[in-house]
Amino acid sequence: MSNIAHYIKTCGEITKSKGFDTTQHVKQLLLIASEVQEAMEEIEIEIEGTHGKLIDIIASFEYDMQSFEYNRKKHNLPENSKIVNHEHLMEELSDILIRVFSYAYQFDNGKPLIKALNKKIAVNKERPHLHGKQF
């Protein structure tokens, strides 16, 4: 069993044993998104000498990277950022993985996720530098 398969199985079994239903697809994706939002709360950027949380700054922007980059440049937001609390950020990133793994477990114990992950890594490895992205 690969390490990722072990984590998927462990997270899926714990989640199931605690009575959570991971078959509600929209709810699961929203829970993953909420964990991403919590991770974003640990990133701070400085604007005109005032520090602000990333989540507050982009609240009015669309949540895709091209829109964020467009608005960042339009409003002269800096590219640099800092982590407010590294330990808490790592905790939030762990929460994201736990949510993803718990959700994926219902699909043949996460095997399709592992297959898709390996395929996507291979594709990304072969892409050119920035592969046409502006950011």
C-alpha positions as CSV (number, residue, x, y, z in Angstrom):
1,M,0.0,0.0,0.0
2,S,1.4,3.4,-1.0
3,N,1.7,6.1,1.6
4,I,-1.1,8.1,0.0
5,A,-3.4,5.0,0.0
6,H,-2.6,4.5,3.7
7,Y,-3.7,8.1,4.4
8,I,-6.8,7.9,2.3
9,K,-7.8,4.7,4.1
10,T,-7.1,6.1,7.5
11,C,-8.9,9.4,6.9
12,G,-11.8,7.7,5.2
13,E,-12.2,5.1,8.0
14,I,-11.9,7.7,10.8
15,T,-14.4,10.0,9.1
16,K,-16.9,7.1,8.6
17,S,-16.5,5.9,12.1
18,K,-17.3,9.4,13.5
19,G,-20.6,9.2,11.6
20,F,-19.9,11.7,8.8
21,D,-21.5,11.1,5.4
22,T,-19.1,11.8,2.5
23,T,-21.5,10.9,-0.2
24,Q,-23.0,14.4,-0.4
25,H,-20.8,15.7,-3.2
26,V,-21.6,19.4,-3.0
27,K,-21.2,19.5,0.8
28,Q,-17.8,17.7,0.6
29,L,-16.5,20.1,-2.0
30,L,-17.7,23.1,0.0
31,L,-16.0,21.7,3.1
32,I,-12.8,21.4,1.2
33,A,-13.2,25.0,0.0
34,S,-13.8,26.1,3.5
35,E,-10.5,24.5,4.6
36,V,-8.8,26.4,1.8
37,Q,-10.3,29.6,3.0
38,E,-9.1,28.9,6.5
39,A,-5.6,28.3,5.2
40,M,-5.8,31.6,3.3
41,E,-6.5,33.3,6.6
42,E,-2.9,32.5,7.6
43,I,-1.4,34.5,4.7
44,E,-0.9,38.3,5.1
45,I,0.2,40.9,2.6
46,E,1.2,44.5,3.1
47,I,-0.6,47.2,1.2
48,E,0.6,50.8,1.5
49,G,2.2,50.1,4.9
50,T,-0.9,48.3,6.3
51,H,-0.9,44.6,6.8
52,G,-4.0,42.7,5.7
53,K,-5.2,39.1,5.6
54,L,-5.2,37.7,2.0
55,I,-8.7,36.4,2.5
56,D,-10.1,39.9,3.2
57,I,-8.3,41.4,0.3
58,I,-9.5,39.0,-2.3
59,A,-13.0,38.6,-1.0
60,S,-14.4,40.8,-3.8
61,F,-12.3,39.1,-6.5
62,E,-13.3,36.0,-8.4
63,Y,-11.6,32.9,-7.0
64,D,-9.6,32.0,-10.0
65,M,-5.9,32.8,-10.4
66,Q,-6.1,34.9,-13.5
67,S,-8.8,37.2,-12.0
68,F,-6.7,37.4,-8.8
69,E,-3.6,38.4,-10.8
70,Y,-5.5,40.9,-12.9
71,N,-7.0,42.5,-9.8
72,R,-3.7,42.3,-7.9
73,K,-1.9,44.3,-10.6
74,K,-4.9,46.7,-11.1
75,H,-4.9,47.6,-7.4
76,N,-1.1,47.5,-7.1
77,L,-1.2,44.7,-4.5
78,P,2.3,43.3,-3.8
79,E,3.3,39.8,-4.9
80,N,5.1,39.2,-1.6
81,S,3.2,37.7,1.3
82,K,4.1,36.3,4.7
83,I,2.7,33.5,6.8
84,V,1.0,34.7,10.0
85,N,1.3,31.4,11.8
86,H,3.3,28.6,10.1
87,E,2.1,25.9,12.5
88,H,-1.6,26.9,12.0
89,L,-1.1,27.0,8.2
90,M,0.3,23.5,8.2
91,E,-2.7,22.4,10.3
92,E,-5.1,23.9,7.8
93,L,-3.2,22.3,4.9
94,S,-3.6,19.0,6.8
95,D,-7.3,19.6,7.1
96,I,-7.6,20.1,3.3
97,L,-5.9,16.8,2.7
98,I,-8.0,15.0,5.3
99,R,-11.2,16.4,3.7
100,V,-10.0,15.3,0.2
101,F,-8.8,11.9,1.4
102,S,-12.0,11.2,3.3
103,Y,-14.1,12.2,0.3
104,A,-12.0,10.1,-2.1
105,Y,-12.2,7.0,0.1
106,Q,-15.8,6.3,-0.9
107,F,-14.6,5.8,-4.5
108,D,-13.0,2.3,-4.4
109,N,-10.9,3.3,-1.4
110,G,-9.4,6.3,-3.2
111,K,-7.8,4.3,-6.0
112,P,-9.2,6.6,-8.7
113,L,-7.7,9.6,-6.9
114,I,-4.3,7.9,-6.8
115,K,-4.5,7.0,-10.5
116,A,-5.6,10.6,-11.4
117,L,-2.8,12.0,-9.2
118,N,-0.1,9.9,-10.8
119,K,-1.5,10.8,-14.3
120,K,-1.6,14.5,-13.5
121,I,1.9,14.5,-12.0
122,A,3.2,12.9,-15.3
123,V,1.4,15.5,-17.4
124,N,2.7,18.4,-15.3
125,K,6.2,17.1,-15.4
126,E,6.1,17.3,-19.2
127,R,4.6,20.8,-19.5
128,P,6.8,23.7,-20.5
129,H,7.8,26.5,-18.1
130,L,4.7,28.3,-16.9
131,H,2.9,26.5,-19.7
132,G,1.2,29.6,-21.0
133,K,0.2,31.1,-17.7
134,Q,0.8,34.8,-16.9
135,F,1.4,34.2,-13.2
